[in-house]
Amino acid sequence: IEIGDRVITSKLTPEYFDLKRGDIVVFHDPANWLNQETTRGKGDYLIKRLIGLPGDVVECGGAGQPVKINGVAIDETSYIKSGVDPSSFSFRVEVTAGHIFVMGDNRNHSSDSRFIGPVPMNHVIGHVVYDFKL
């Protein structure tokens, strides 16, 4: 998804359907993240990939290391550009109840849960079901 693209979002999530790891979610900016984004769009909505669910431990050992969920490395090759580290620094976050952990696919230019913390579920609008270029 690039700036200027349009997305179709299921607003039935998360109230009626469960979110799952790997979903791309749309949410209201929970803590002024937009002022820290280098690739800023319009409005107060952000789009990020859902990595961790409530109760998960999300961690990475830093450059060259994979992101792990509950101690298991996840395969992110389908959405992270070749040659880009899953995270350039180490982190470990326990996702609390009522929150999700999100990360941008453009990791080098993304303000996300690594920096600002998990997103409250009540900020989630829905998940992306289709995106198209204009």
C-alpha positions as CSV (number, residue, x, y, z in Angstrom):
1,I,0.0,0.0,0.0
2,E,1.4,3.3,-1.1
3,I,0.5,6.9,-0.3
4,G,-2.5,7.9,-2.5
5,D,-3.8,4.3,-2.8
6,R,-7.3,3.6,-1.8
7,V,-8.3,0.7,0.4
8,I,-11.5,-1.1,1.1
9,T,-11.8,-1.9,4.7
10,S,-14.1,-4.3,6.6
11,K,-15.6,-2.3,9.4
12,L,-17.1,-5.5,10.8
13,T,-13.7,-6.2,12.3
14,P,-13.0,-6.4,15.3
15,E,-16.5,-6.1,16.7
16,Y,-17.9,-9.1,14.8
17,F,-14.9,-11.0,13.4
18,D,-11.6,-11.8,15.0
19,L,-8.5,-10.0,13.9
20,K,-5.5,-12.2,13.1
21,R,-1.8,-11.8,12.8
22,G,-0.8,-10.6,9.4
23,D,-4.0,-8.5,8.9
24,I,-3.5,-5.0,7.6
25,V,-5.5,-2.8,10.0
26,V,-6.8,0.7,9.8
27,F,-6.9,2.6,13.1
28,H,-7.2,6.1,14.5
29,D,-3.9,7.6,15.4
30,P,-3.6,6.7,19.1
31,A,-0.7,8.9,20.3
32,N,0.1,11.5,17.6
33,W,2.0,9.0,15.5
34,L,1.2,11.0,12.3
35,N,3.5,13.8,13.4
36,Q,6.4,11.3,13.5
37,E,5.7,9.6,10.2
38,T,7.9,10.6,7.3
39,T,5.3,9.3,4.8
40,R,2.3,11.1,5.9
41,G,-1.2,10.7,4.4
42,K,-4.4,12.6,5.0
43,G,-6.6,12.4,8.1
44,D,-5.9,10.8,11.4
45,Y,-6.0,7.2,10.2
46,L,-3.0,4.9,10.0
47,I,-2.5,1.6,8.2
48,K,-0.1,-1.0,9.6
49,R,0.3,-4.8,9.8
50,L,-1.0,-6.5,12.9
51,I,1.9,-8.5,14.4
52,G,0.8,-9.2,18.0
53,L,-2.4,-10.0,19.7
54,P,-3.4,-9.5,23.4
55,G,-1.2,-11.8,25.5
56,D,1.6,-12.2,22.9
57,V,5.2,-11.4,23.5
58,V,6.6,-9.7,20.4
59,E,10.4,-9.4,20.3
60,C,13.4,-8.9,18.0
61,G,17.1,-9.2,18.7
62,G,18.0,-6.3,16.4
63,A,19.5,-6.0,12.9
64,G,19.7,-9.3,11.1
65,Q,17.3,-11.0,13.5
66,P,13.7,-12.1,12.9
67,V,10.7,-10.8,14.8
68,K,9.4,-13.5,17.1
69,I,6.0,-14.0,18.6
70,N,6.0,-16.0,21.8
71,G,9.5,-17.2,21.0
72,V,8.8,-18.4,17.4
73,A,10.3,-16.5,14.5
74,I,7.7,-15.3,11.9
75,D,8.2,-15.3,8.2
76,E,7.9,-11.8,6.8
77,T,9.5,-12.3,3.4
78,S,6.2,-11.8,1.6
79,Y,5.8,-8.2,2.7
80,I,9.2,-6.8,3.9
81,K,11.4,-5.6,1.0
82,S,14.5,-7.8,0.4
83,G,17.5,-6.4,2.3
84,V,15.5,-4.6,4.9
85,D,15.8,-5.8,8.5
86,P,12.6,-6.7,10.4
87,S,13.9,-4.2,13.0
88,S,17.1,-2.3,13.1
89,F,17.1,-2.4,16.9
90,S,16.1,-4.9,19.6
91,F,12.8,-4.7,21.5
92,R,10.5,-6.9,23.6
93,V,6.9,-6.0,24.3
94,E,4.2,-8.0,26.1
95,V,0.9,-7.0,24.4
96,T,-1.7,-6.2,27.1
97,A,-5.4,-7.0,27.1
98,G,-7.4,-4.8,24.8
99,H,-4.4,-3.9,22.6
100,I,-2.6,-5.0,19.4
101,F,1.0,-4.6,18.3
102,V,1.4,-3.2,14.8
103,M,4.4,-2.6,12.5
104,G,4.7,-0.9,9.2
105,D,6.0,-2.9,6.3
106,N,8.4,-0.1,5.4
107,R,10.2,-0.7,8.7
108,N,13.0,1.9,8.2
109,H,10.4,4.7,7.8
110,S,7.6,3.6,10.1
111,S,6.5,4.9,13.5
112,D,4.8,1.9,15.0
113,S,4.4,-0.2,18.1
114,R,8.1,-0.6,18.5
115,F,8.4,3.1,19.3
116,I,5.1,4.2,20.7
117,G,3.5,1.0,22.1
118,P,0.5,-1.2,21.4
119,V,-2.7,0.2,19.8
120,P,-5.9,0.1,21.9
121,M,-8.5,-2.1,20.2
122,N,-11.1,0.6,20.4
123,H,-9.0,2.7,18.0
124,V,-9.2,-0.1,15.3
125,I,-11.6,0.8,12.5
126,G,-11.2,-2.5,10.6
127,H,-8.9,-4.5,8.4
128,V,-8.0,-4.0,4.8
129,V,-9.7,-6.4,2.4
130,Y,-8.6,-4.8,-0.9
131,D,-6.3,-2.0,-2.0
132,F,-6.0,-0.4,-5.4
133,K,-3.8,2.1,-7.2
134,L,-5.2,5.3,-8.6
